[in-house]
Amino acid sequence: MIFRLSAVVEKEDDSFVSHCVELGVASQGKTIADAVSNLREACELYLKHADKGEFF
């Protein structure tokens, strides 16, 4: 199954924080690309372990 989710990335001190608005998941990285990549991984893990009734 394919999901399209939004990401918001904000600079915070010396790193970037990324948030998935729809899932309420957040991550961070030293660059924007790292923050988005880490967020993608966090969202995948969240969806993998989420109760299927929440989304379907």
CYANA upper distance limits for C-alpha pairs under 8 A (distance plus 0.5 A):
  5 LEU  CA     20 CYS  CA      7.31
  5 LEU  CA     21 VAL  CA      8.12
  5 LEU  CA     22 GLU  CA      7.10
  6 SER  CA     20 CYS  CA      6.13
  6 SER  CA     21 VAL  CA      6.45
  6 SER  CA     22 GLU  CA      7.39
  7 ALA  CA     18 SER  CA      6.92
  7 ALA  CA     19 HIS  CA      5.95
  7 ALA  CA     20 CYS  CA      5.21
  7 ALA  CA     21 VAL  CA      6.92
  7 ALA  CA     36 VAL  CA      8.08
  8 VAL  CA     18 SER  CA      5.97
  8 VAL  CA     19 HIS  CA      5.65
  8 VAL  CA     20 CYS  CA      7.08
  8 VAL  CA     21 VAL  CA      7.80
  9 VAL  CA     16 PHE  CA      7.01
  9 VAL  CA     17 VAL  CA      6.07
  9 VAL  CA     18 SER  CA      4.77
  9 VAL  CA     19 HIS  CA      6.97
  9 VAL  CA     32 ILE  CA      7.65
  9 VAL  CA     35 ALA  CA      8.06
  9 VAL  CA     36 VAL  CA      8.18
 10 GLU  CA     16 PHE  CA      6.06
 10 GLU  CA     17 VAL  CA      5.81
 10 GLU  CA     18 SER  CA      6.93
 11 LYS  CA     15 SER  CA      6.57
 11 LYS  CA     16 PHE  CA      4.96
 11 LYS  CA     17 VAL  CA      6.82
 12 GLU  CA     16 PHE  CA      6.03
 12 GLU  CA     17 VAL  CA      7.09
 14 ASP  CA     30 LYS  CA      7.45
 15 SER  CA     28 GLN  CA      7.53
 15 SER  CA     29 GLY  CA      6.28
 15 SER  CA     30 LYS  CA      4.98
 15 SER  CA     31 THR  CA      6.94
 16 PHE  CA     28 GLN  CA      6.00
 16 PHE  CA     29 GLY  CA      5.93
 16 PHE  CA     30 LYS  CA      6.52
 16 PHE  CA     31 THR  CA      6.67
 16 PHE  CA     32 ILE  CA      6.51
 16 PHE  CA     35 ALA  CA      6.53
 17 VAL  CA     26 ALA  CA      7.65
 17 VAL  CA     27 SER  CA      6.36
 17 VAL  CA     28 GLN  CA      4.78
 17 VAL  CA     29 GLY  CA      7.18
 17 VAL  CA     35 ALA  CA      6.70
 18 SER  CA     26 ALA  CA      6.04
 18 SER  CA     27 SER  CA      5.81
 18 SER  CA     28 GLN  CA      6.23
 18 SER  CA     35 ALA  CA      6.21
 18 SER  CA     36 VAL  CA      6.80
 18 SER  CA     39 LEU  CA      6.86
 19 HIS  CA     24 GLY  CA      7.39
 19 HIS  CA     25 VAL  CA      6.29
 19 HIS  CA     26 ALA  CA      4.80
 19 HIS  CA     27 SER  CA      7.07
 19 HIS  CA     39 LEU  CA      7.63
 20 CYS  CA     24 GLY  CA      6.13
 20 CYS  CA     25 VAL  CA      5.72
 20 CYS  CA     26 ALA  CA      6.70
 20 CYS  CA     39 LEU  CA      7.87
 20 CYS  CA     43 CYS  CA      8.17
 21 VAL  CA     25 VAL  CA      7.83
 23 LEU  CA     43 CYS  CA      8.07
 25 VAL  CA     39 LEU  CA      7.99
 25 VAL  CA     42 ALA  CA      7.58
 25 VAL  CA     43 CYS  CA      7.09
 25 VAL  CA     46 TYR  CA      8.44
 26 ALA  CA     39 LEU  CA      6.76
 26 ALA  CA     42 ALA  CA      8.04
 27 SER  CA     35 ALA  CA      6.80
 27 SER  CA     36 VAL  CA      8.42
 27 SER  CA     38 ASN  CA      6.52
 27 SER  CA     39 LEU  CA      5.60
 27 SER  CA     42 ALA  CA      7.63
 28 GLN  CA     34 ASP  CA      7.81
 28 GLN  CA     35 ALA  CA      5.03
 28 GLN  CA     36 VAL  CA      8.25
 28 GLN  CA     38 ASN  CA      7.14
 28 GLN  CA     39 LEU  CA      7.74
 29 GLY  CA     33 ALA  CA      8.22
 29 GLY  CA     34 ASP  CA      5.28
 29 GLY  CA     35 ALA  CA      4.56
 29 GLY  CA     36 VAL  CA      8.31
 29 GLY  CA     38 ASN  CA      7.55
 30 LYS  CA     34 ASP  CA      6.78
 30 LYS  CA     35 ALA  CA      7.45
 31 THR  CA     35 ALA  CA      6.68
 32 ILE  CA     36 VAL  CA      6.68
 33 ALA  CA     37 SER  CA      6.54
 34 ASP  CA     38 ASN  CA      6.48
 35 ALA  CA     39 LEU  CA      6.57
 36 VAL  CA     40 ARG  CA      6.60
 37 SER  CA     41 GLU  CA      6.89
 38 ASN  CA     42 ALA  CA      6.67
 39 LEU  CA     43 CYS  CA      6.55
 40 ARG  CA     44 GLU  CA      6.67
 41 GLU  CA     45 LEU  CA      6.77
 42 ALA  CA     46 TYR  CA      6.59
 43 CYS  CA     47 LEU  CA      6.60
 44 GLU  CA     48 LYS  CA      6.51
 45 LEU  CA     49 HIS  CA      6.79
 46 TYR  CA     50 ALA  CA      6.38
 50 ALA  CA     54 GLU  CA      7.87
 51 ASP  CA     55 PHE  CA      8.37
 52 LYS  CA     56 PHE  CA      6.77
